[in-house]
Amino acid sequence: MTAPPKIGRFLEGLRASERVITFVAFCVLIAIVFADVAFRELTGSGLHWARQVGVYANIFVVMLGFGLASAEAAHLRPRFADGWIPARLERFMPHVQEGLMALFCLAVSGVALAVVIETFQLQERSVVLRMLVWPVQAVIPLAFLIAAVRHGCYAVWPALAPTPPSPVEEAASSAAVTPGSDADRGGRD
């Protein structure tokens, strides 16, 4: 079954949005850490709020990075069980794998949403920043919900799923020459 073009555009829009937000959050994280270190060196004491803002920025980076990894087939996948499925069932495996991942992400999203609702009801605030915690926490169920939608689409239309690198490509990338290595200089001197 061929996916409607608007589903592909929707998934690409999600991916682009995740990239932008992750990039901005990472820039905030870097700027905060740099500012904290600079103030610590210049004044002898850092910014008291820097750690908390850095943690919040990191939550965005990690949670949206999770979505980016699955959108680009860059996530970790154990391969030890690849040979357990009979060859005649292989064509169904993308549907099953992606469907199970979608259900897992949906379940985790539900649990995370329950935590956010409880935090909202309690009106918990950050001790350092004095701001409500639930808006930052809300990125967790949202990220897992987006992942559930993404993997649900992959389960229905496996052609939309990114192709993971083959074992040969993985081996080649891990054996790539790094600048300054012996192989880069033509061997040992």
C-alpha positions as CSV (number, residue, x, y, z in Angstrom):
1,M,0.0,0.0,0.0
2,T,1.4,3.4,-1.0
3,A,1.4,6.2,1.5
4,P,-0.5,9.3,0.7
5,P,1.9,12.2,-0.2
6,K,0.5,14.3,2.6
7,I,1.6,11.7,5.2
8,G,5.2,11.9,3.9
9,R,5.1,15.7,4.0
10,F,3.6,15.6,7.5
11,L,6.4,13.3,8.8
12,E,9.0,15.5,7.1
13,G,7.5,18.6,8.7
14,L,7.7,16.9,12.1
15,R,11.3,16.0,11.5
16,A,12.2,19.5,10.4
17,S,10.4,21.0,13.4
18,E,12.3,18.6,15.7
19,R,15.6,19.6,14.1
20,V,15.0,23.3,14.6
21,I,13.8,23.0,18.2
22,T,16.7,20.6,19.1
23,F,19.2,22.9,17.5
24,V,17.9,26.0,19.4
25,A,17.8,24.0,22.7
26,F,21.3,22.8,22.1
27,C,22.5,26.4,21.4
28,V,20.8,27.6,24.6
29,L,22.5,24.8,26.5
30,I,25.9,25.7,25.1
31,A,25.4,29.4,25.7
32,I,24.3,28.8,29.3
33,V,27.2,26.6,30.1
34,F,29.6,29.0,28.5
35,A,28.1,32.0,30.4
36,D,28.3,30.1,33.7
37,V,31.9,29.2,33.2
38,A,32.8,32.7,32.0
39,F,31.1,34.3,35.1
40,R,32.7,31.7,37.4
41,E,36.2,32.7,36.0
42,L,35.5,36.4,36.0
43,T,33.6,36.9,39.2
44,G,34.5,33.8,41.2
45,S,30.9,32.6,41.3
46,G,28.7,31.3,38.5
47,L,25.2,32.0,37.5
48,H,23.0,30.3,40.2
49,W,20.2,29.5,37.7
50,A,22.5,28.2,34.9
51,R,22.3,24.5,35.9
52,Q,18.5,24.5,36.0
53,V,18.2,26.2,32.6
54,G,20.8,23.8,31.2
55,V,18.9,20.8,32.5
56,Y,15.7,22.1,31.0
57,A,17.4,22.7,27.6
58,N,18.9,19.3,27.8
59,I,15.5,17.7,28.3
60,F,14.4,19.3,25.0
61,V,17.6,18.1,23.3
62,V,17.3,14.5,24.5
63,M,13.6,14.1,24.0
64,L,13.4,15.6,20.5
65,G,16.7,13.9,19.7
66,F,15.0,10.6,20.3
67,G,12.5,11.5,17.6
68,L,15.2,12.6,15.2
69,A,17.1,9.3,15.8
70,S,14.0,7.3,14.9
71,A,13.2,9.5,11.9
72,E,16.7,8.9,10.5
73,A,17.1,5.2,11.5
74,A,20.0,6.3,13.7
75,H,18.7,4.7,16.9
76,L,20.3,1.7,18.5
77,R,18.8,-1.6,17.4
78,P,19.8,-5.0,18.8
79,R,20.5,-7.4,15.9
80,F,21.0,-10.6,17.9
81,A,17.4,-11.9,17.1
82,D,17.4,-11.0,13.4
83,G,17.7,-14.7,12.4
84,W,14.9,-15.9,14.7
85,I,12.1,-15.1,12.3
86,P,11.4,-17.5,9.4
87,A,12.1,-16.1,6.0
88,R,8.5,-16.4,4.9
89,L,7.4,-14.0,7.7
90,E,10.1,-11.3,6.9
91,R,7.8,-9.2,4.8
92,F,5.5,-8.7,7.8
93,M,8.2,-7.7,10.2
94,P,8.4,-4.0,9.4
95,H,4.7,-3.8,10.2
96,V,5.1,-5.7,13.4
97,Q,8.3,-3.9,14.6
98,E,7.0,-0.5,13.9
99,G,3.5,-1.3,15.3
100,L,5.1,-2.6,18.6
101,M,7.3,0.5,18.8
102,A,4.3,2.8,18.2
103,L,2.4,1.0,21.0
104,F,5.4,1.2,23.4
105,C,5.8,5.0,22.7
106,L,2.1,5.5,23.2
107,A,2.2,3.7,26.6
108,V,5.3,5.7,27.7
109,S,3.5,8.9,26.6
110,G,0.5,8.0,28.7
111,V,2.6,7.4,31.8
112,A,4.5,10.6,31.2
113,L,1.3,12.5,30.7
114,A,0.0,11.2,34.1
115,V,3.2,12.6,35.7
116,V,2.7,16.0,34.0
117,I,-1.0,16.1,35.0
118,E,0.0,15.4,38.6
119,T,2.7,18.0,38.5
120,F,0.2,20.5,37.1
121,Q,-2.4,19.7,39.8
122,L,0.2,20.2,42.5
123,Q,1.5,23.4,40.9
124,E,5.1,22.3,41.5
125,R,7.7,24.9,40.9
126,S,11.4,24.9,40.3
127,V,13.2,25.9,43.5
128,V,15.8,27.9,41.7
129,L,13.8,29.5,38.9
130,R,10.5,29.7,40.7
131,M,8.7,28.7,37.5
132,L,6.1,26.0,37.0
133,V,7.7,22.6,36.2
134,W,4.9,21.1,34.1
135,P,5.4,23.1,30.9
136,V,9.0,21.7,30.6
137,Q,7.9,18.2,31.6
138,A,5.2,18.3,28.9
139,V,7.9,17.9,26.2
140,I,8.3,14.2,27.4
141,P,4.8,12.9,26.7
142,L,4.7,15.1,23.5
143,A,8.0,13.6,22.2
144,F,6.8,10.0,22.8
145,L,3.4,10.8,21.3
146,I,5.1,12.2,18.2
147,A,7.2,9.0,18.1
148,A,4.1,6.9,18.4
149,V,2.5,8.7,15.5
150,R,5.7,8.4,13.4
151,H,6.1,4.7,14.1
152,G,2.4,4.1,13.6
153,C,2.7,5.6,10.1
154,Y,5.8,3.4,9.5
155,A,3.7,0.4,10.6
156,V,1.0,1.2,8.1
157,W,3.3,2.4,5.3
158,P,6.8,0.7,5.8
159,A,8.1,2.5,2.7
160,L,8.0,5.8,4.7
161,A,10.4,4.4,7.3
162,P,14.1,5.3,6.9
163,T,16.3,2.5,5.9
164,P,18.9,1.6,8.5
165,P,22.5,1.2,7.4
166,S,23.5,-2.3,6.3
167,P,26.0,-4.2,8.4
168,V,28.6,-3.5,5.7
169,E,27.9,0.3,5.9
170,E,28.1,0.2,9.7
171,A,31.4,-1.6,9.5
172,A,32.7,0.8,6.9
173,S,31.7,3.8,9.0
174,S,33.3,2.5,12.2
175,A,36.5,1.7,10.3
176,A,36.6,5.2,8.7
177,V,40.0,6.9,8.9
178,T,40.1,9.7,11.4
179,P,42.4,12.7,11.0
180,G,45.6,12.2,12.8
181,S,45.4,8.4,12.9
182,D,48.2,6.1,11.7
183,A,46.2,5.2,8.6
184,D,45.8,8.9,7.8
185,R,49.6,9.3,7.9
186,G,50.2,6.2,5.7
187,G,51.1,3.9,8.6
188,R,53.7,3.9,11.3
189,D,56.7,6.2,11.1
